[in-house]
Amino acid sequence: MNYQAPLRDMRFVLHELFDVTGHCQQLDVELDRDTLDGILEEAARFTGGVIAPLNRNSDEQGCQLLGDAVTTPDGFRQAYQQYVDNGWASMTGPLAFGGQGLPQMASACFHEMLMSASLAFRIYSGLTESAVLAVHRHGSAALKEAYLNKMVSGEWTGTMCLTEPQAGTDLALLRTRAQPEADGSYRISGNKIFISGGEQDLTENIIHLVLARLPDAPPGVKGISLFLVPKILPEGQRNTLSCGALEHKMGIKGTSTCVMNFDDARGWLVGEANQGLACMFTMMNDARFQVGLQGLGIAEAAFQGGLAYARERLQSRSLTGAVVPEQAADPIIVHPDVRRMLLTQKALVEGCRMFATYTARQLDLEQAGGNDHPAAKRRAALLIPIVKAFFTDVGQEVASLGVQLYGGHGYIREWGMEQLMRDSRITQLYEGTNGIQALDLIRRKLLGDGGAELNALIDEFTEIVEAARGQTALHEMADTISQRLAEWRALGRSVIDACQRDPQEIGAVSVDFLAYSAYVLLGGFWLQAALRAQQALGQGSAEAAFYQAKLHTADFYWRRLLPRASAHRDAVIGGANCLMALPASDFSF
Amino acid sequence: MNYQAPLRDMRFVLHELFDVTGHCQQLDVELDRDTLDGILEEAARFTGGVIAPLNRNSDEQGCQLLGDAVTTPDGFRQAYQQYVDNGWASMTGPLAFGGQGLPQMASACFHEMLMSASLAFRIYSGLTESAVLAVHRHGSAALKEAYLNKMVSGEWTGTMCLTEPQAGTDLALLRTRAQPEADGSYRISGNKIFISGGEQDLTENIIHLVLARLPDAPPGVKGISLFLVPKILPEGQRNTLSCGALEHKMGIKGTSTCVMNFDDARGWLVGEANQGLACMFTMMNDARFQVGLQGLGIAEAAFQGGLAYARERLQSRSLTGAVVPEQAADPIIVHPDVRRMLLTQKALVEGCRMFATYTARQLDLEQAGGNDHPAAKRRAALLIPIVKAFFTDVGQEVASLGVQLYGGHGYIREWGMEQLMRDSRITQLYEGTNGIQALDLIRRKLLGDGGAELNALIDEFTEIVEAARGQTALHEMADTISQRLAEWRALGRSVIDACQRDPQEIGAVSVDFLAYSAYVLLGGFWLQAALRAQQALGQGSAEAAFYQAKLHTADFYWRRLLPRASAHRDAVIGGANCLMALPASDFSF
């Protein structure tokens, strides 16, 4: 599949909606508009020209385990080398360890491009960035000194070793053990599963971050510690850890998903003893944001694939008569139902891109400011579970629409659309299933502050509505969004009340409240986009077609997708009783 | 994956809701309750014990093409032989040609079981049944004599050769040619794609039904004729047709999906010249009904898989405190969000089973009565596109929920859940994409009679509502369904008006109007089930838990799934303008 980064839309979001250069100034990062646009153009060439062409084969070929060595698909090694050599790996890494220190708001578009080009390829470097964050924030000076430079550059990759067969969502059930040694190191023993990039042939060393229990650790999640366990020890010997098997998966076949066996492997504590979960949590926001971008990236790829086919596939005539009478049939983009699918893809993809960029800003402010930006921290905390769950649901829906647009051909592997569906399906599961994201939204975020941050967010969007009312053409949409914002506020209040009365309501309303919130938020972003488009048209922009397309897509969104919020609202109101009344034994007879 | 046919629910639907034995009497088919229940129990043993165990391997192994011969996965040959030997193949076949002549209403549950056990296996025999129908209704006495007995018994299989690379939805673009010979036969030449079972090693002969054009045929769909083209000619020689390639697909890998090349292959006309499309249409209802059952069957399998895992997987504690304190964690079925997923599966699966059985009755009456049952014919015509599209959408949703219930394990092939997602995805595409079903619903059915049959259907369900009002416990649900029925009637009216004003509205409203209709209909069926359950409980049934479960599931349905109708209603109202306004060139920049 061809992939061309949607540079015009990225510039719209970065510069016209969210002022990325002003944001960089605020963060004391030197990055002017031309430089950033230049980076993005180069990134578009790299992802479209080097990475995307590897994606189809990587699915067919997959990874191979021979002995305890893993080979990645053809071309991954060379592409990864280029990725490192050209500095793409270090884009967001800390300056002190050779990174370029770019804010997320500037890098998110590049990361989205990587996800579009090949999710399987991107996972290796994405996890390394997460590992860098953990070591940078919690590791000792000695550990940072020994590992960070090569991890930031991408010369070494990193992994996150959390899951065990009996411990997925519930890390309290973790069994991997760590035994302290006299020299301050530890001996780690246990079996981990679903370890992405646990073994590969891209780099000479792999730095595993492993959750394990110390001998005297309290039970449950308060007795989990984080360890850095390298494949190759500093002295050059191979550590006693290995990949025991590769999982056979639905998709992302170019990513090695490993069963990892640690057999008295040597490692070092990261952060405080028994604080492993807290160490993981500090980077959770970033990791979940990245998974959200995976959903967005795949959705963009599926939209491009669907659109290309809809323009070239000739089949049947328009309902109002032949549009291209000189050909045997009309291109299927003339059919309203095909347009419904394409516009659903477009409105969701571009909506999520605005949402992602807005969220990246909060993450940057939080990371830069620490406690100086408590508002950004709260805002990011509220938005991240929505980004992770909603964007990945969108990824799956938009990829499935891509398949549907191709008809029977969508089911055939060579076209690449069904691969996008298979690849994207993992994103709804890992880094906390989407159900877990929704529980987090209700329990930690909404109930955590009694709805204060939700209301602050609604206030902010209410200001956008007021500004939009100034444009006659946007009156109707602004009214609808305004009603939804008021409804959202009231629904949040009633959810809090219900959850305080009955804890089962937390899990009963969670997924639908998250989806409801996402659709209303996207409505807010689309109103903002429409407002900007109106302004640009009012100023006589030379790009009238681009801004008109924004207005049309906003119009489609609020008329045809925003109504989904009603179904989720009513399901929330449906409550817990209808879920809990049926005895577990009576689900089938 | 284990599969156990849901016999209790099938008996509920067949006997308690729709009186299958009375139906058989009406059709002059001798089939008493014990005999039918005995057949279903035997069918449950066969599908659960013989077919289901082959399904996982069939996905890994797939079909192989060596020369022009295709081998099916291990075990398919033996299982197919057993299928034929035990008379399963001939269940619905015409009596005159060795069939058992069972009505669809009695056979649908068996066919659902086959789909649950292995869609890939079922496709071979399902297409044979479609081919039997076509030959039986349209073939000459000589063709019937020569082919039907062995096709009905399953000794030979049949295929449907419609699609060509340039002609999928749009059969007007068909290029395959048929040249008349002096002896009354024809020479067929052309290339067909996506031919399920085009070549296989299950039977010694394969009977292809091929759409092609006669030399003097008018252009477009009025110039298409149907031909019977056997792999082995009556004289015993091999015909000049062959499988040129197997498609590499997302799923149903145990089904051979063939590129078929016809090179002056000898064939015979079925029905009148240039009436090929009409011949196909007479069996379209049956074929589309079968695809609907595929969605239902896969959904049932995914529900069973999800439920089994939710009962045994221990992870985290209930929100209200430990339910099984003696174990390390509670089974995940205690969590409200897990129950939301399971109940969504259950309510959709059992709802579609009622819907399927109701529709099968209409098909039987239509087939038995011909013009004596114009009401059944109209009713079936209205319902079939909904069954095909909605059930297969349900199949995909429920299979995806199955994956989600397993968390990360859902993504791993050995658990079988991701296979169900991949297998079910084809059902939304073939036998007319779901978008085409929706166009059929609006154009041929709704506009065809100005909404008369829709209103007749709504009247029928209104009677169920009135009956349900007699039960105090059902008041609230009955009121909701009653409002929805009135809303449906009004929406149907406004859709007809809109489509008459602007033909683009046909394609603009179609998919959402179909989904809206399906959710309201399912509400009607659930009200009917609840009414029956109330009556049984009132009569002091010994199976109180079963009937209570029906009431709880009905309660879940109308509180938490029926609200989806609102989103579809509003999208219908959203209309065509927001789809058509954006120029095709401006979908991306």
Interface residues (C-beta under 8 A of the other chain):
Chain A: P6 R8 D9 T163 Q166 G168 T169 D170 A172 L173 I193 F194 E247 H248 K249 M250 G251 F303 Q304 L307 R311 L314 Q315 S316 L319 T320 A328 A329 P331 I333 V334 H335 P336 D337 V338 R339 R340 M341 L342 L343 K346 Q396 S400 V403 Q404 G407 G408 H409 G410 Y411 I412 R413 E414 E418 M421 R422 R425 I426 Q428 L429 Y430 T433 N434 G435 A438 L439 P503 Q504 E505 I506 G507 A508 S510 V511 A545 F546 Q548 A549 H552 T553 D555 F556 R559 R560 L561 P563 R564 A565 S566 A567 R569 D570 A571 G574 G575 A576 C578 L579 M580 A581 L582 P583 A584 S585 D586 F587 S588 F589
Chain B: P6 R8 D9 T163 Q166 G168 T169 D170 A172 L173 F194 E247 H248 K249 M250 G251 F303 Q304 L307 R311 L314 Q315 S316 L319 T320 A328 A329 P331 I333 V334 H335 P336 D337 V338 R339 R340 M341 L342 L343 K346 Q396 S400 V403 Q404 G407 G408 H409 G410 Y411 I412 R413 E414 E418 M421 R422 R425 I426 Q428 L429 Y430 T433 N434 G435 A438 L439 P503 Q504 E505 I506 G507 A508 S510 V511 A545 F546 Q548 A549 H552 T553 D555 F556 R559 R560 L561 P563 R564 A565 S566 A567 R569 D570 A571 G574 G575 A576 C578 L579 M580 A581 L582 P583 A584 S585 D586 F587 S588 F589
